[in-house]
């Protein structure tokens, strides 16, 4: 009943910026938080950023000061502003929803590639 559509990925040079969007359609009832994971080939999936309905945010240490997560409640869309990108940020980024401390919906993933 909840469908997430991601956009905004692409190829960018080191030091550049990208803005990812994740639009939720269908019922958003009882969603407690939304966020982004990323996964690079051969590496474990990593939580990048998270935002609660109340606006509290959390970031991975590797992206603090460079990435900003935000949410437009009226549009039911979450954003990830990614600045000062590094080659280490190259990964597939997945948007998700969270209910009762459990991830229950995933976006399709969007590729972010940062060239040196």
PASEBA-1860 file (N, C-alpha, C; in nm, 3 decimals):
! residues 116
1> XXXXXXXX> 0.080/-0.121/0.000/0.000/0.000/0.000/0.084/0.127/0.000 ~ 0.209/0.118/0.044/0.301/0.231/0.037/0.403/0.204/-0.073 ~ 0.422/0.301/-0.160/0.513/0.288/-0.272/0.610/0.405/-0.270 ~ 0.740/0.376/-0.277/0.844/0.477/-0.274/0.912/0.485/-0.408 ~ 0.922/0.606/-0.461/0.987/0.630/-0.589/1.104/0.724/-0.567 ~ 1.225/0.677/-0.601/1.346/0.754/-0.582/1.390/0.819/-0.712 ~ 1.459/0.931/-0.699/1.516/1.000/-0.814/1.632/1.087/-0.768 ~ 1.713/1.133/-0.863/1.819/1.227/-0.833/1.960/1.173/-0.839
9> XXXXXXXX> 1.975/1.042/-0.855/2.107/0.986/-0.865/2.173/1.020/-0.997 ~ 2.302/0.988/-1.006/2.374/1.016/-1.129/2.523/1.013/-1.108 ~ 2.594/1.066/-1.206/2.740/1.073/-1.205/2.784/1.215/-1.176 ~ 2.875/1.230/-1.081/2.923/1.362/-1.043/3.071/1.353/-1.008 ~ 3.144/1.461/-1.030/3.285/1.465/-0.993/3.301/1.487/-0.844 ~ 3.414/1.442/-0.791/3.443/1.464/-0.650/3.434/1.612/-0.615 ~ 3.371/1.639/-0.502/3.348/1.776/-0.460/3.215/1.833/-0.504 ~ 3.146/1.763/-0.591/3.018/1.808/-0.640/2.903/1.772/-0.549
17> XXXXXXXX> 2.782/1.799/-0.596/2.662/1.778/-0.515/2.554/1.707/-0.594 ~ 2.471/1.634/-0.522/2.351/1.573/-0.575/2.241/1.584/-0.471 ~ 2.118/1.584/-0.517/2.003/1.584/-0.427/1.911/1.469/-0.463 ~ 1.896/1.376/-0.371/1.808/1.262/-0.390/1.670/1.293/-0.335 ~ 1.569/1.242/-0.404/1.431/1.257/-0.360/1.367/1.121/-0.347 ~ 1.276/1.109/-0.252/1.201/0.986/-0.231/1.057/1.025/-0.202 ~ 0.969/0.996/-0.297/0.828/1.032/-0.285/0.746/0.910/-0.246 ~ 0.667/0.926/-0.142/0.582/0.818/-0.093/0.439/0.838/-0.142
25> XXXXXXXX> 0.381/0.732/-0.195/0.242/0.734/-0.236/0.167/0.624/-0.162 ~ 0.035/0.635/-0.160/-0.044/0.542/-0.083/-0.053/0.586/0.062 ~ -0.085/0.494/0.147/-0.106/0.525/0.288/0.027/0.544/0.360 ~ 0.042/0.658/0.426/0.159/0.685/0.509/0.125/0.675/0.657 ~ 0.010/0.619/0.687/-0.035/0.606/0.825/0.064/0.527/0.908 ~ 0.096/0.581/1.026/0.181/0.519/1.127/0.329/0.511/1.090 ~ 0.371/0.579/0.984/0.514/0.585/0.953/0.583/0.670/1.060 ~ 0.684/0.613/1.122/0.755/0.681/1.230/0.879/0.755/1.183
33> XXXXXXXX> 0.942/0.705/1.078/1.064/0.766/1.029/1.090/0.722/0.885 ~ 1.172/0.798/0.817/1.218/0.763/0.684/1.368/0.792/0.677 ~ 1.434/0.725/0.585/1.577/0.747/0.574/1.636/0.684/0.450 ~ 1.768/0.680/0.448/1.843/0.629/0.334/1.951/0.533/0.379 ~ 1.956/0.419/0.316/2.068/0.327/0.324/2.146/0.334/0.193 ~ 2.270/0.290/0.197/2.346/0.276/0.075/2.424/0.145/0.079 ~ 2.453/0.093/-0.039/2.528/-0.031/-0.049/2.617/-0.027/-0.172 ~ 2.745/-0.049/-0.150/2.842/-0.060/-0.257/2.875/-0.207/-0.279
41> XXXXXXXX> 2.916/-0.244/-0.400/2.947/-0.384/-0.428/3.050/-0.441/-0.330 ~ 3.020/-0.556/-0.273/3.111/-0.622/-0.181/3.114/-0.564/-0.042 ~ 3.031/-0.464/-0.014/3.030/-0.402/0.118/2.894/-0.420/0.184 ~ 2.893/-0.406/0.316/2.769/-0.417/0.391/2.682/-0.294/0.369 ~ 2.552/-0.315/0.380/2.459/-0.205/0.371/2.478/-0.111/0.490 ~ 2.478/0.019/0.465/2.509/0.120/0.564/2.396/0.221/0.576 ~ 2.355/0.248/0.698/2.256/0.353/0.722/2.325/0.488/0.706 ~ 2.273/0.570/0.616/2.332/0.699/0.585/2.268/0.810/0.666
49> XXXXXXXX> 2.136/0.815/0.666/2.065/0.923/0.734/1.923/0.879/0.765 ~ 1.865/0.940/0.866/1.731/0.905/0.912/1.665/1.029/0.968 ~ 1.535/1.042/0.945/1.459/1.153/0.999/1.326/1.102/1.051 ~ 1.288/1.145/1.172/1.163/1.103/1.233/1.052/1.200/1.195 ~ 0.929/1.160/1.228/0.815/1.249/1.202/0.828/1.381/1.277 ~ 0.896/1.378/1.391/0.916/1.498/1.469/1.031/1.585/1.420 ~ 1.104/1.538/1.320/1.212/1.617/1.263/1.350/1.588/1.319 ~ 1.362/1.492/1.410/1.493/1.454/1.459/1.571/1.379/1.352
57> XXXXXXXX> 1.700/1.405/1.344/1.783/1.346/1.239/1.902/1.271/1.297 ~ 1.949/1.173/1.222/2.068/1.097/1.255/2.148/1.077/1.127 ~ 2.281/1.077/1.141/2.369/1.060/1.026/2.481/0.963/1.058 ~ 2.524/0.892/0.956/2.646/0.815/0.969/2.764/0.910/0.988 ~ 2.862/0.868/1.067/2.978/0.953/1.091/3.048/0.992/0.961 ~ 3.044/0.904/0.863/3.115/0.928/0.738/3.054/1.040/0.654 ~ 2.930/1.079/0.683/2.863/1.181/0.602/2.827/1.305/0.682 ~ 2.853/1.307/0.811/2.819/1.423/0.893/2.890/1.547/0.841
65> XXXXXXXX> 2.815/1.655/0.834/2.869/1.780/0.785/2.863/1.795/0.635 ~ 2.833/1.687/0.563/2.827/1.691/0.417/2.687/1.663/0.364 ~ 2.614/1.573/0.430/2.480/1.535/0.386/2.375/1.595/0.479 ~ 2.259/1.628/0.424/2.148/1.679/0.502/2.020/1.609/0.458 ~ 1.949/1.550/0.553/1.821/1.487/0.523/1.709/1.580/0.568 ~ 1.604/1.587/0.490/1.489/1.669/0.523/1.362/1.602/0.472 ~ 1.248/1.650/0.523/1.122/1.590/0.484/1.016/1.696/0.467 ~ 0.941/1.685/0.359/0.827/1.771/0.333/0.703/1.689/0.366
73> XXXXXXXX> 0.645/1.715/0.482/0.532/1.635/0.527/0.412/1.648/0.435 ~ 0.385/1.770/0.391/0.270/1.794/0.304/0.284/1.718/0.173 ~ 0.404/1.714/0.117/0.428/1.644/-0.009/0.462/1.498/0.014 ~ 0.484/1.459/0.140/0.520/1.322/0.174/0.644/1.277/0.099 ~ 0.744/1.362/0.101/0.868/1.338/0.029/0.986/1.364/0.121 ~ 1.087/1.278/0.113/1.209/1.297/0.188/1.323/1.324/0.090 ~ 1.416/1.410/0.131/1.527/1.450/0.047/1.660/1.421/0.116 ~ 1.761/1.398/0.035/1.897/1.385/0.085/1.986/1.475/0.002
81> XXXXXXXX> 2.027/1.587/0.061/2.120/1.678/-0.004/2.261/1.630/0.024 ~ 2.336/1.602/-0.081/2.469/1.544/-0.070/2.570/1.642/-0.127 ~ 2.651/1.700/-0.040/2.752/1.796/-0.079/2.892/1.741/-0.055 ~ 2.990/1.803/-0.118/3.130/1.762/-0.103/3.146/1.612/-0.122 ~ 3.089/1.562/-0.229/3.089/1.418/-0.253/3.229/1.364/-0.275 ~ 3.249/1.243/-0.226/3.376/1.173/-0.237/3.356/1.042/-0.313 ~ 3.462/0.989/-0.374/3.448/0.859/-0.440/3.396/0.750/-0.347 ~ 3.425/0.760/-0.218/3.377/0.663/-0.121/3.225/0.665/-0.106
89> XXXXXXXX> 3.160/0.770/-0.153/3.015/0.778/-0.147/2.947/0.701/-0.259 ~ 3.024/0.650/-0.353/2.967/0.575/-0.464/2.895/0.451/-0.413 ~ 2.768/0.438/-0.447/2.686/0.328/-0.399/2.547/0.340/-0.460 ~ 2.467/0.237/-0.438/2.324/0.245/-0.465/2.257/0.291/-0.337 ~ 2.176/0.395/-0.348/2.109/0.452/-0.233/1.963/0.411/-0.232 ~ 1.917/0.361/-0.117/1.781/0.310/-0.102/1.706/0.389/0.004 ~ 1.592/0.441/-0.033/1.503/0.506/0.061/1.420/0.400/0.133 ~ 1.381/0.429/0.257/1.301/0.333/0.333/1.205/0.405/0.427
97> XXXXXXXX> 1.102/0.332/0.468/1.011/0.378/0.573/1.025/0.287/0.694 ~ 0.991/0.341/0.810/1.009/0.270/0.936/0.883/0.279/1.020 ~ 0.841/0.164/1.071/0.731/0.157/1.165/0.771/0.066/1.281 ~ 0.748/0.112/1.401/0.777/0.035/1.522/0.920/-0.022/1.519 ~ 1.015/0.062/1.485/1.157/0.027/1.480/1.188/-0.080/1.376 ~ 1.100/-0.095/1.278/1.117/-0.196/1.176/1.106/-0.133/1.037 ~ 1.202/-0.161/0.952/1.195/-0.115/0.814/1.093/-0.201/0.740 ~ 0.995/-0.136/0.676/0.888/-0.212/0.613/0.867/-0.181/0.466
105> XXXXXXXX> 0.927/-0.076/0.413/0.913/-0.041/0.273/1.045/0.011/0.218 ~ 1.079/-0.031/0.097/1.202/0.012/0.031/1.172/0.078/-0.103 ~ 1.252/0.177/-0.137/1.250/0.231/-0.271/1.327/0.141/-0.365 ~ 1.324/0.174/-0.493/1.386/0.088/-0.594/1.538/0.102/-0.600 ~ 1.592/0.204/-0.538/1.735/0.230/-0.541/1.773/0.325/-0.652 ~ 1.870/0.410/-0.625/1.922/0.501/-0.726/2.075/0.504/-0.716 ~ 2.141/0.495/-0.831/2.287/0.486/-0.835/2.350/0.623/-0.822 ~ 2.445/0.634/-0.731/2.528/0.753/-0.716/2.672/0.714/-0.744
113> XXXX> 2.733/0.778/-0.842/2.871/0.750/-0.878/2.951/0.879/-0.871 ~ 3.058/0.877/-0.793/3.143/0.994/-0.775/3.280/0.963/-0.833 ~ 3.321/1.037/-0.933/3.448/1.016/-0.998/3.556/1.103/-0.936 ~ 3.679/1.054/-0.937/3.791/1.127/-0.881/3.858/1.214/-0.986
END
